[in-house]
Amino acid sequence: MYKRQTKDISILSDHWLLIGRQVYTDFGKYIDLLAIDATGSIIIIELKKDKTPRNVVAQTIDYASWVENLSSEKFVQIYADFAANNGLPDQTFDQAFKAKFGVAPVEDEINSSHQMVIVAAELDASTERIINYLNDKASVAVNAVFFSVFRDGESLYLSRSWMIDPVAVSYTHLTLPTNRE
């Protein structure tokens, strides 16, 4: 999942639509994955193969600071590029959004909030403390999810564990400023 073509992120959440992979930012870095949920909240997903260094949180927040000022038109373009590069059947953002969520996207709601998710094999202790602090004290929506592979004879099993239960965490208070171009 880490660096190959990823078209389906249902292993992370059935409630997200993947809209971009390796999204180039204006400051010369690449966001691993961008997704959107039915409310228009943008999800910034950073993938790490092994144990995370604590600077992964700063990296993800840096990406979120770029995402915060993007217009809905930019997300439409990000999705169009992603769809074209991956041969997706829904070539437009509106088509994909409606196919996934059953409703048309509301332009004013796209990017009105965002979430950050770090995917890793494990977190170092300082990264875990930082994520907990940001969620508890600063009301910053950052979470981590871990995957482990287990073998039982010839069978392989994949286990997913969230650091903070995504259902229990409320991200509704994370409305972003609307100083869009």
Backbone bond lengths (Angstrom), bond angles and torsions (degrees), N, CA, C in turn:
res aa  C-N    CA-C-N  psi(-1)  N-CA   C-N-CA  omega(-1)  CA-C   N-CA-C  phi
1 M - - - 1.456 - - 1.517 111.48 -
2 Y 1.280 119.72 -21.82 1.456 120.99 -167.22 1.515 114.25 -69.35
3 K 1.316 119.67 -50.64 1.456 118.86 -175.93 1.529 113.17 -126.65
4 R 1.302 117.97 4.32 1.449 118.28 177.10 1.524 109.50 -86.49
5 Q 1.321 116.70 171.34 1.458 120.59 179.21 1.526 109.59 -61.39
6 T 1.289 116.32 122.29 1.454 121.96 -178.49 1.518 108.58 -115.02
7 K 1.318 117.10 117.01 1.454 121.64 179.87 1.519 112.10 -111.90
8 D 1.329 117.02 -21.35 1.455 121.27 -174.95 1.528 109.03 -127.40
9 I 1.315 116.49 115.60 1.462 119.28 -179.82 1.522 111.76 -106.60
10 S 1.326 116.30 24.18 1.462 118.71 -179.21 1.520 112.11 -62.22
11 I 1.314 118.50 -19.79 1.460 120.55 175.86 1.530 110.53 -64.73
12 L 1.330 116.79 -26.50 1.466 121.19 174.94 1.519 110.79 -87.42
13 S 1.332 116.06 -48.17 1.458 120.70 178.95 1.519 110.07 -161.25
14 D 1.314 115.61 133.67 1.469 121.15 174.04 1.522 111.40 -73.72
15 H 1.325 116.90 -9.67 1.460 121.98 -173.58 1.525 112.82 -103.10
16 W 1.325 117.30 16.34 1.460 121.91 179.63 1.520 110.17 -121.30
17 L 1.309 114.80 146.63 1.466 122.58 172.87 1.516 107.21 -110.82
18 L 1.318 116.95 121.49 1.455 120.99 177.15 1.521 108.74 -71.44
19 I 1.334 116.89 125.94 1.469 120.27 -178.57 1.523 113.20 -118.19
20 G 1.325 118.21 -11.07 1.452 119.25 179.84 1.507 112.72 -163.80
21 R 1.325 114.60 148.70 1.465 122.06 177.26 1.516 107.42 -133.58
22 Q 1.329 115.98 134.25 1.466 121.44 -177.73 1.529 110.03 52.63
23 V 1.326 115.22 55.34 1.466 122.48 -177.62 1.525 108.86 -79.56
24 Y 1.316 115.95 118.87 1.461 122.38 -177.77 1.522 109.95 -75.97
25 T 1.336 115.67 128.74 1.460 121.00 179.67 1.531 109.92 -95.26
26 D 1.313 115.79 167.24 1.461 121.04 179.50 1.528 112.77 -69.46
27 F 1.323 118.29 -11.66 1.461 120.46 178.99 1.523 112.09 -108.42
28 G 1.339 115.97 23.77 1.459 121.52 169.38 1.515 116.73 78.80
29 K 1.307 117.81 18.94 1.468 121.68 177.94 1.523 109.23 -117.15
30 Y 1.321 115.75 164.89 1.458 121.55 -179.02 1.524 111.05 -117.24
31 I 1.333 116.20 127.57 1.469 121.80 172.03 1.520 106.23 -81.95
32 D 1.331 116.91 127.53 1.465 119.73 -176.11 1.523 111.60 -58.36
33 L 1.332 117.15 -55.55 1.462 121.23 -179.52 1.516 109.82 -140.60
34 L 1.335 115.71 143.29 1.461 122.45 171.68 1.514 107.40 -122.49
35 A 1.317 115.53 136.67 1.459 121.02 178.17 1.524 108.13 -135.69
36 I 1.326 115.04 171.14 1.459 121.67 176.98 1.518 107.78 -139.69
37 D 1.329 116.38 148.09 1.463 119.46 174.94 1.524 109.51 -106.04
38 A 1.315 116.65 179.77 1.468 121.63 -174.64 1.518 113.21 -64.16
39 T 1.335 117.65 -21.88 1.468 120.75 179.76 1.523 112.69 -86.46
40 G 1.341 117.01 -5.13 1.459 121.00 -177.16 1.509 113.32 93.47
41 S 1.331 117.46 0.75 1.462 121.71 177.87 1.526 109.08 -68.45
42 I 1.331 115.59 132.69 1.460 121.14 179.38 1.525 108.67 -91.35
43 I 1.332 116.03 136.39 1.453 121.92 179.61 1.523 108.22 -113.17
44 I 1.326 116.18 119.99 1.454 123.69 177.88 1.523 106.07 -95.98
45 I 1.326 117.08 120.99 1.456 121.24 -174.69 1.522 109.16 -117.56
46 E 1.320 116.04 120.66 1.464 122.34 178.33 1.527 108.27 -108.73
47 L 1.322 116.73 125.17 1.456 122.74 -176.70 1.527 110.53 -102.03
48 K 1.316 116.48 131.60 1.462 122.93 175.34 1.515 108.22 -131.60
49 K 1.329 117.33 132.89 1.463 121.48 -176.98 1.521 113.07 -73.53
50 D 1.300 116.31 -35.04 1.455 120.01 -172.63 1.521 110.74 -120.51
51 K 1.300 116.02 -154.03 1.458 122.50 176.33 1.526 108.92 -65.22
52 T 1.318 116.61 137.32 1.460 120.84 -175.51 1.521 111.50 -81.95
53 P 1.323 115.74 141.41 1.462 118.14 166.49 1.525 107.97 -80.89
54 R 1.305 118.20 156.64 1.462 119.88 -176.25 1.518 112.83 -64.89
55 N 1.335 118.10 -22.76 1.466 119.70 -179.97 1.525 112.78 -71.58
56 V 1.344 118.54 -5.88 1.464 120.17 177.35 1.524 110.73 -63.85
57 V 1.331 117.52 -30.98 1.462 120.41 178.55 1.527 109.40 -67.85
58 A 1.329 117.26 -44.79 1.468 120.75 177.90 1.522 110.67 -62.16
59 Q 1.316 116.94 -40.51 1.464 121.30 177.92 1.530 110.44 -59.98
60 T 1.316 116.88 -45.40 1.462 121.79 -178.75 1.528 111.01 -67.60
61 I 1.320 117.45 -40.39 1.468 120.63 176.74 1.532 109.92 -64.71
62 D 1.312 117.31 -37.95 1.469 121.23 176.74 1.533 110.06 -59.54
63 Y 1.322 117.04 -44.03 1.464 120.24 177.06 1.528 110.79 -62.41
64 A 1.337 116.01 -42.16 1.467 120.13 179.56 1.523 111.12 -62.17
65 S 1.337 117.17 -35.14 1.468 119.53 178.88 1.523 111.20 -65.60
66 W 1.309 117.27 -30.12 1.474 121.12 175.22 1.526 110.02 -74.69
67 V 1.334 116.26 -45.92 1.467 121.67 -178.80 1.526 111.09 -59.66
68 E 1.313 116.76 -37.36 1.458 122.56 -175.17 1.528 113.23 -51.84
69 N 1.304 117.89 -35.50 1.464 121.02 -175.18 1.517 114.57 -98.31
70 L 1.324 117.81 7.63 1.462 120.14 -179.18 1.527 111.08 -78.55
71 S 1.296 115.57 142.07 1.465 121.23 177.26 1.527 109.89 -81.62
72 S 1.310 116.63 163.95 1.461 120.10 176.63 1.526 110.25 -62.75
73 E 1.331 117.03 -31.22 1.470 120.65 177.77 1.528 110.87 -62.81
74 K 1.329 117.50 -35.23 1.463 120.92 179.10 1.524 110.12 -67.13
75 F 1.329 118.39 -38.45 1.461 120.34 177.46 1.528 110.96 -67.46
76 V 1.320 116.20 -35.36 1.468 120.43 175.31 1.525 109.39 -60.69
77 Q 1.334 117.43 -43.10 1.464 121.87 179.33 1.524 111.74 -69.02
78 I 1.322 117.25 -41.46 1.466 120.63 177.35 1.521 109.55 -58.26
79 Y 1.342 116.76 -45.31 1.464 119.25 179.32 1.529 111.13 -65.71
80 A 1.321 117.89 -41.95 1.476 120.70 -179.89 1.523 110.49 -58.65
81 D 1.319 117.42 -43.65 1.465 120.99 177.89 1.522 110.98 -63.72
82 F 1.334 116.49 -44.10 1.461 121.67 179.37 1.535 110.77 -62.06
83 A 1.327 117.02 -46.28 1.459 121.45 -179.55 1.526 110.94 -62.23
84 A 1.327 116.90 -44.32 1.465 120.85 -179.36 1.531 110.84 -65.02
85 N 1.317 117.29 -42.82 1.465 121.10 -178.23 1.517 113.33 -70.05
86 N 1.331 117.35 -21.71 1.459 121.08 -176.30 1.522 113.89 -114.93
87 G 1.335 117.08 6.68 1.458 120.64 177.59 1.512 113.59 60.23
88 L 1.317 117.14 39.63 1.466 120.34 -178.70 1.520 110.91 -76.95
89 P 1.325 117.70 145.61 1.469 120.61 -177.86 1.523 113.76 -66.74
90 D 1.332 116.93 -36.07 1.461 120.42 178.45 1.520 107.85 -89.43
91 Q 1.337 115.96 102.37 1.462 120.28 -173.16 1.523 113.75 -81.14
92 T 1.318 118.41 -17.42 1.455 119.10 178.98 1.525 109.82 -113.36
93 F 1.314 114.56 154.27 1.450 121.56 178.24 1.529 110.49 -58.23
94 D 1.324 116.78 -46.42 1.469 120.37 -178.96 1.523 111.60 -59.52
95 Q 1.346 117.26 -42.57 1.466 120.80 178.79 1.526 110.97 -62.53
96 A 1.330 116.27 -46.57 1.458 120.75 -178.21 1.528 111.22 -64.79
97 F 1.327 116.85 -42.53 1.462 121.55 180.00 1.529 110.02 -62.18
98 K 1.316 116.13 -46.80 1.465 120.00 -179.43 1.525 111.58 -65.92
99 A 1.332 116.69 -39.54 1.468 120.14 178.42 1.531 110.83 -63.82
100 K 1.325 117.34 -37.70 1.462 121.03 -178.01 1.522 112.73 -78.29
101 F 1.338 116.66 -45.24 1.460 120.44 -170.45 1.529 114.71 -108.46
102 G 1.322 117.95 -8.34 1.462 121.26 176.72 1.516 115.12 81.39
103 V 1.317 117.39 2.96 1.464 122.59 178.62 1.524 108.58 -138.89
104 A 1.304 115.51 159.02 1.460 120.19 175.46 1.531 109.29 -76.38
105 P 1.326 117.69 148.22 1.463 119.02 177.25 1.520 111.25 -69.18
106 V 1.325 115.97 147.28 1.461 122.16 175.81 1.529 106.65 -99.63
107 E 1.321 116.48 114.93 1.457 121.02 -172.50 1.521 113.25 -52.28
108 D 1.318 118.05 -42.53 1.470 121.55 -177.76 1.534 113.00 -68.64
109 E 1.332 116.90 -17.76 1.459 120.06 -178.99 1.526 112.55 -93.17
110 I 1.325 118.15 -16.04 1.458 121.10 179.48 1.524 108.75 -68.32
111 N 1.324 115.76 122.19 1.459 123.70 179.78 1.525 112.73 69.23
112 S 1.327 117.40 24.64 1.467 119.33 174.55 1.531 110.74 -76.85
113 S 1.331 116.87 -14.40 1.459 122.98 172.98 1.521 107.41 -152.55
114 H 1.305 115.99 166.78 1.458 118.94 174.96 1.521 111.08 -150.50
115 Q 1.329 113.41 163.61 1.453 122.74 -179.83 1.527 107.27 -132.09
116 M 1.316 116.09 153.19 1.453 121.57 176.31 1.521 108.27 -122.10
117 V 1.324 116.14 133.01 1.459 121.30 -179.29 1.524 108.51 -130.59
118 I 1.315 115.19 129.24 1.456 122.13 176.03 1.525 107.13 -106.23
119 V 1.325 116.49 124.97 1.459 122.13 178.75 1.523 106.92 -106.74
120 A 1.328 116.63 123.97 1.462 120.33 -176.15 1.521 110.73 -153.68
121 A 1.326 114.73 165.78 1.458 119.98 173.46 1.525 110.02 -71.38
122 E 1.344 116.16 -38.99 1.464 121.32 175.27 1.519 109.19 -163.49
123 L 1.322 115.13 160.94 1.466 121.82 178.06 1.515 109.50 -104.05
124 D 1.330 115.41 145.26 1.459 116.76 168.98 1.526 107.60 -76.51
125 A 1.321 116.28 163.93 1.467 120.89 -173.82 1.523 111.97 -61.46
126 S 1.320 118.33 -38.45 1.471 119.41 -177.99 1.529 111.07 -69.35
127 T 1.328 117.76 -36.55 1.466 120.09 176.95 1.522 110.29 -62.97
128 E 1.310 116.80 -42.02 1.465 120.79 178.74 1.530 110.84 -62.62
129 R 1.330 117.21 -43.42 1.463 120.45 178.45 1.523 111.07 -62.65
130 I 1.328 116.61 -42.08 1.467 121.18 -179.36 1.525 110.52 -63.48
131 I 1.316 117.65 -45.31 1.465 121.05 179.55 1.525 110.63 -62.30
132 N 1.317 116.78 -45.20 1.467 119.71 177.82 1.521 111.33 -61.06
133 Y 1.318 117.28 -44.85 1.458 120.86 179.80 1.526 111.23 -61.12
134 L 1.318 117.53 -47.20 1.467 120.68 -178.57 1.523 111.63 -61.34
135 N 1.328 117.21 -39.69 1.467 120.55 178.40 1.519 111.84 -71.20
136 D 1.325 117.37 -42.47 1.461 121.36 -175.00 1.521 113.67 -78.40
137 K 1.306 117.49 -44.54 1.463 121.65 -171.72 1.518 114.61 -101.99
138 A 1.314 116.78 -34.83 1.462 119.98 -173.96 1.527 112.74 -105.68
139 S 1.328 117.74 -2.82 1.469 122.63 -179.59 1.525 112.49 53.72
140 V 1.331 115.43 41.52 1.463 121.39 176.21 1.521 107.74 -100.61
141 A 1.317 116.54 126.56 1.465 122.36 -175.30 1.523 110.99 -81.99
142 V 1.319 115.15 84.43 1.461 120.92 175.56 1.522 107.19 -127.34
143 N 1.330 115.57 138.30 1.448 121.13 -176.49 1.522 107.70 -143.03
144 A 1.306 116.46 170.19 1.456 121.65 176.44 1.515 108.81 -136.15
145 V 1.315 114.61 147.99 1.458 121.20 176.87 1.525 107.65 -131.73
146 F 1.317 115.18 141.67 1.453 121.64 -176.14 1.519 109.80 -119.77
147 F 1.318 115.52 144.58 1.455 121.35 175.87 1.515 108.63 -124.22
148 S 1.318 115.87 137.82 1.463 122.25 175.73 1.513 107.96 -132.70
149 V 1.318 115.82 146.10 1.461 121.78 177.77 1.522 107.75 -111.30
150 F 1.328 115.30 131.76 1.454 121.76 178.44 1.514 109.28 -121.61
151 R 1.315 116.40 144.11 1.463 121.95 178.10 1.532 108.59 -113.24
152 D 1.333 114.70 135.33 1.453 122.28 173.57 1.520 105.94 -130.87
153 G 1.322 116.18 95.54 1.459 119.95 -174.90 1.523 109.39 65.39
154 E 1.313 116.40 -120.37 1.463 122.16 179.44 1.528 113.06 -89.87
155 S 1.317 117.15 -7.66 1.465 121.23 -176.78 1.525 111.18 -93.56
156 L 1.339 115.05 140.74 1.455 122.19 174.17 1.518 108.37 -111.65
157 Y 1.342 116.09 140.19 1.449 121.77 179.06 1.522 109.21 -125.81
158 L 1.309 115.48 141.04 1.452 121.69 178.40 1.519 108.26 -110.96
159 S 1.330 115.63 129.03 1.454 121.55 179.86 1.523 109.07 -113.70
160 R 1.336 115.82 136.36 1.465 121.83 177.34 1.521 108.88 -119.13
161 S 1.339 115.52 132.74 1.466 120.85 177.97 1.516 109.10 -136.44
162 W 1.336 116.25 128.22 1.462 121.66 175.32 1.523 108.75 -89.57
163 M 1.318 116.92 141.49 1.461 120.96 174.90 1.525 110.08 -64.65
164 I 1.338 116.46 -47.99 1.455 123.30 177.40 1.526 106.06 -120.36
165 D 1.314 117.44 128.56 1.463 120.62 -179.12 1.527 109.65 -54.65
166 P 1.339 117.89 116.76 1.466 119.55 -176.99 1.525 113.61 -64.58
167 V 1.313 118.31 -23.36 1.459 121.07 177.86 1.526 109.98 -75.54
168 A 1.319 116.71 -35.54 1.465 121.09 -176.70 1.518 113.13 -78.44
169 V 1.325 116.76 -21.47 1.461 120.58 -177.84 1.517 109.14 -88.45
170 S 1.317 116.43 127.01 1.458 121.46 179.31 1.525 109.68 -95.09
171 Y 1.322 116.22 124.27 1.450 121.10 178.41 1.521 111.59 -106.23
172 T 1.306 117.66 8.35 1.458 120.31 -175.13 1.515 112.70 -68.79
173 H 1.318 118.29 -20.87 1.456 121.39 -178.81 1.526 112.39 -82.63
174 L 1.312 117.54 4.31 1.459 120.58 -173.92 1.515 113.04 -100.69
175 T 1.294 117.50 42.88 1.444 121.57 177.69 1.528 109.23 -67.93
176 L 1.310 115.19 130.88 1.452 120.40 -177.72 1.514 110.78 -91.51
177 P 1.316 116.92 157.75 1.455 119.37 174.35 1.528 110.54 -61.37
178 T 1.289 116.74 153.97 1.469 120.14 -177.05 1.519 110.72 -108.33
179 N 1.324 116.92 47.81 1.460 120.15 177.11 1.529 109.51 -93.29
180 R 1.313 115.46 59.53 1.461 121.78 -179.52 1.522 110.02 -90.61
181 E 1.334 113.72 153.35 1.457 119.68 179.61 1.518 111.12 -83.09
